[in-house]
C-alpha cells in the first residue's frame, strides 16, 4: 500500500483544485477571446474567476485553514482577512508573470494563443503552490513542549 504524506496529499488536492480553476479560467478565456475581447481584459477576468474558486477550495479543502471568518476583527486575529490579502497579492504577482510568459511564448515561439496560455498555466502551478503552502495558508506551529491543549 502506498503511503501519502500530508504534504503530498496537499499537493494532490492543490492540483485537483487547480484543474477545476484552470477549467473555469480556460472556459471563460476562450469565450471572451472568441468574442473579440482584448487579450489583457480577457486574461485578467478569466484568471480572476479561477482565483475566486481557488481561494475558497484551497482554504477549506486543500490546506484546511482554521482561520475564522472574513472580517479583520473576527476571532481577534484578523488571520482570515490577512489570508485574503496575501492570496490576492500572490495571485496578482502570478497573473503578471503568466501574462508576460503568455505573450513571450506566443511572440517568440510562435505558438497559438491557447497553447501559449496552457504553457503559462504550468508555470503558475509551482508559483501558486509554494506561495499558498508557505505563505498564505501556512499553519502556525505549536511549540515542541506543547503536547496537547486543554479544549475549553
ROTI-10449 format. One record per residue (C-alpha): residue number from 1; residue in one letter; chain; y negated, x negated, z. Coordinates in nm, 4 decimals, always signed. Layout:
// residues N
MARKE  nr rest kette       py       px       pz
MARKE NUM    a     A        Y        X        Z
...
//
This chain:
// residues 152
MARKE  nr rest kette       py       px       pz
MARKE   1    x     A  +0.0000  +0.0000  +0.0000
MARKE   2    x     A  -0.3434  -0.1310  -0.0929
MARKE   3    x     A  -0.5886  -0.1610  +0.1934
MARKE   4    x     A  -0.9508  -0.0935  +0.1153
MARKE   5    x     A  -1.2214  -0.2303  +0.3401
MARKE   6    x     A  -1.5265  -0.0293  +0.4411
MARKE   7    x     A  -1.7464  -0.2307  +0.2032
MARKE   8    x     A  -1.5053  -0.1833  -0.0863
MARKE   9    x     A  -1.4966  +0.1904  -0.0182
MARKE  10    x     A  -1.8766  +0.1962  -0.0082
MARKE  11    x     A  -1.8905  +0.0160  -0.3418
MARKE  12    x     A  -1.6405  +0.2577  -0.4987
MARKE  13    x     A  -1.8371  +0.5539  -0.3672
MARKE  14    x     A  -2.1609  +0.3937  -0.4865
MARKE  15    x     A  -2.0086  +0.3565  -0.8338
MARKE  16    x     A  -1.8934  +0.7200  -0.8327
MARKE  17    x     A  -2.2417  +0.8359  -0.7311
MARKE  18    x     A  -2.3837  +0.6005  -0.9943
MARKE  19    x     A  -2.1618  +0.7611  -1.2563
MARKE  20    x     A  -2.2970  +1.1036  -1.1677
MARKE  21    x     A  -2.6541  +0.9704  -1.1625
MARKE  22    x     A  -2.6037  +0.7958  -1.4953
MARKE  23    x     A  -2.4725  +1.1183  -1.6452
MARKE  24    x     A  -2.7820  +1.3010  -1.5245
MARKE  25    x     A  -3.0084  +1.0170  -1.6441
MARKE  26    x     A  -2.8432  +0.9832  -1.9860
MARKE  27    x     A  -2.8323  +1.3567  -2.0457
MARKE  28    x     A  -3.1987  +1.4065  -1.9650
MARKE  29    x     A  -3.2977  +1.0889  -2.1557
MARKE  30    x     A  -3.1010  +1.1880  -2.4674
MARKE  31    x     A  -3.2563  +1.5348  -2.4763
MARKE  32    x     A  -3.6106  +1.4061  -2.4205
MARKE  33    x     A  -3.5671  +1.1242  -2.6748
MARKE  34    x     A  -3.4266  +1.3710  -2.9307
MARKE  35    x     A  -3.7285  +1.5973  -2.8729
MARKE  36    x     A  -3.9588  +1.3075  -2.9557
MARKE  37    x     A  -4.0876  +1.2445  -2.6035
MARKE  38    x     A  -4.2314  +0.8908  -2.5951
MARKE  39    x     A  -3.9939  +0.6277  -2.4576
MARKE  40    x     A  -4.1671  +0.5412  -2.1284
MARKE  41    x     A  -4.2111  +0.9021  -2.0078
MARKE  42    x     A  -3.8577  +0.9919  -2.1204
MARKE  43    x     A  -3.7094  +0.6895  -1.9429
MARKE  44    x     A  -3.9166  +0.7442  -1.6280
MARKE  45    x     A  -3.8406  +1.1158  -1.5979
MARKE  46    x     A  -3.4686  +1.0824  -1.6698
MARKE  47    x     A  -3.4368  +0.7930  -1.4241
MARKE  48    x     A  -3.6242  +0.9961  -1.1612
MARKE  49    x     A  -3.3797  +1.2845  -1.1989
MARKE  50    x     A  -3.0953  +1.0430  -1.1302
MARKE  51    x     A  -3.2570  +0.8847  -0.8248
MARKE  52    x     A  -3.3171  +1.2168  -0.6507
MARKE  53    x     A  -2.9446  +1.2832  -0.6714
MARKE  54    x     A  -2.8712  +0.9200  -0.5821
MARKE  55    x     A  -3.0684  +0.9274  -0.2566
MARKE  56    x     A  -2.9031  +1.2443  -0.1382
MARKE  57    x     A  -2.5434  +1.1475  -0.2228
MARKE  58    x     A  -2.5697  +0.7830  -0.1161
MARKE  59    x     A  -2.7389  +0.8706  +0.2121
MARKE  60    x     A  -2.4888  +1.1410  +0.3034
MARKE  61    x     A  -2.1638  +1.0205  +0.1467
MARKE  62    x     A  -2.1658  +0.6556  +0.0405
MARKE  63    x     A  -2.3401  +0.4950  +0.3365
MARKE  64    x     A  -2.3152  +0.7922  +0.5767
MARKE  65    x     A  -2.6582  +0.7290  +0.7209
MARKE  66    x     A  -2.7087  +0.8553  +1.0736
MARKE  67    x     A  -3.0852  +0.8854  +1.0363
MARKE  68    x     A  -3.2424  +1.2139  +1.1407
MARKE  69    x     A  -3.4485  +1.4433  +0.9213
MARKE  70    x     A  -3.7164  +1.3520  +0.6727
MARKE  71    x     A  -4.0382  +1.3647  +0.8731
MARKE  72    x     A  -4.1882  +1.0456  +1.0204
MARKE  73    x     A  -4.1752  +1.1934  +1.3710
MARKE  74    x     A  -3.8285  +1.3474  +1.3737
MARKE  75    x     A  -3.5810  +1.1709  +1.6063
MARKE  76    x     A  -3.8649  +0.9493  +1.7248
MARKE  77    x     A  -3.7740  +0.6650  +1.4913
MARKE  78    x     A  -3.9108  +0.7595  +1.1525
MARKE  79    x     A  -3.5960  +0.5994  +1.0091
MARKE  80    x     A  -3.5331  +0.8742  +0.7525
MARKE  81    x     A  -3.8888  +0.8591  +0.6256
MARKE  82    x     A  -3.8650  +0.4808  +0.6118
MARKE  83    x     A  -3.5413  +0.5120  +0.4107
MARKE  84    x     A  -3.7124  +0.7372  +0.1575
MARKE  85    x     A  -3.9967  +0.4876  +0.1151
MARKE  86    x     A  -3.7559  +0.1929  +0.0855
MARKE  87    x     A  -3.5382  +0.3839  -0.1601
MARKE  88    x     A  -3.8393  +0.4701  -0.3741
MARKE  89    x     A  -3.9615  +0.1076  -0.3676
MARKE  90    x     A  -3.6169  -0.0211  -0.4663
MARKE  91    x     A  -3.5885  +0.2285  -0.7498
MARKE  92    x     A  -3.9401  +0.1688  -0.8810
MARKE  93    x     A  -3.8579  -0.2024  -0.8977
MARKE  94    x     A  -3.5261  -0.1259  -1.0689
MARKE  95    x     A  -3.6974  +0.1140  -1.3099
MARKE  96    x     A  -3.9449  -0.1557  -1.4136
MARKE  97    x     A  -3.6728  -0.4182  -1.4551
MARKE  98    x     A  -3.4417  -0.1895  -1.6524
MARKE  99    x     A  -3.7262  -0.0710  -1.8741
MARKE 100    x     A  -3.8113  -0.4336  -1.9559
MARKE 101    x     A  -3.4449  -0.5104  -2.0195
MARKE 102    x     A  -3.4063  -0.1962  -2.2327
MARKE 103    x     A  -3.6958  -0.2991  -2.4578
MARKE 104    x     A  -3.5875  -0.6635  -2.4699
MARKE 105    x     A  -3.2271  -0.5832  -2.5694
MARKE 106    x     A  -3.3404  -0.3288  -2.8277
MARKE 107    x     A  -3.6011  -0.5610  -2.9838
MARKE 108    x     A  -3.4183  -0.8941  -2.9586
MARKE 109    x     A  -3.0583  -0.7932  -3.0121
MARKE 110    x     A  -3.1317  -0.5027  -3.2462
MARKE 111    x     A  -2.9112  -0.2627  -3.0517
MARKE 112    x     A  -2.9655  +0.1129  -3.0845
MARKE 113    x     A  -3.1807  +0.2562  -2.8050
MARKE 114    x     A  -2.8943  +0.4415  -2.6332
MARKE 115    x     A  -2.6722  +0.1275  -2.6363
MARKE 116    x     A  -2.9628  -0.0781  -2.5013
MARKE 117    x     A  -3.0063  +0.1792  -2.2261
MARKE 118    x     A  -2.6390  +0.1536  -2.1330
MARKE 119    x     A  -2.6714  -0.2254  -2.1063
MARKE 120    x     A  -2.9735  -0.1875  -1.8751
MARKE 121    x     A  -2.7786  +0.0536  -1.6539
MARKE 122    x     A  -2.5207  -0.2180  -1.5878
MARKE 123    x     A  -2.7907  -0.4476  -1.4525
MARKE 124    x     A  -2.9280  -0.1727  -1.2312
MARKE 125    x     A  -2.5867  -0.1280  -1.0649
MARKE 126    x     A  -2.5997  -0.4689  -0.8985
MARKE 127    x     A  -2.9666  -0.4435  -0.8005
MARKE 128    x     A  -2.9312  -0.0961  -0.6517
MARKE 129    x     A  -2.6064  -0.1532  -0.4637
MARKE 130    x     A  -2.7313  -0.4682  -0.2964
MARKE 131    x     A  -3.0707  -0.3172  -0.2196
MARKE 132    x     A  -2.9177  +0.0043  -0.0856
MARKE 133    x     A  -2.6492  -0.1659  +0.1216
MARKE 134    x     A  -2.8582  -0.4480  +0.2627
MARKE 135    x     A  -3.1980  -0.2846  +0.2949
MARKE 136    x     A  -3.2288  +0.0937  +0.2544
MARKE 137    x     A  -2.9138  +0.2257  +0.4262
MARKE 138    x     A  -2.8347  -0.0738  +0.6460
MARKE 139    x     A  -2.6775  +0.0413  +0.9681
MARKE 140    x     A  -2.8057  -0.1123  +1.2908
MARKE 141    x     A  -2.5518  -0.3371  +1.4557
MARKE 142    x     A  -2.4506  -0.2861  +1.8141
MARKE 143    x     A  -2.4696  -0.5797  +2.0461
MARKE 144    x     A  -2.1292  -0.7524  +2.0788
MARKE 145    x     A  -2.1403  -0.6826  +2.4524
MARKE 146    x     A  -2.1584  -0.3071  +2.3907
MARKE 147    x     A  -1.8031  -0.1768  +2.3609
MARKE 148    x     A  -1.8819  +0.1925  +2.3803
MARKE 149    x     A  -2.1760  +0.4044  +2.4742
MARKE 150    x     A  -2.1786  +0.6976  +2.7109
MARKE 151    x     A  -2.2126  +1.0099  +2.4888
MARKE 152    x     A  -2.4740  +1.2002  +2.6937
//
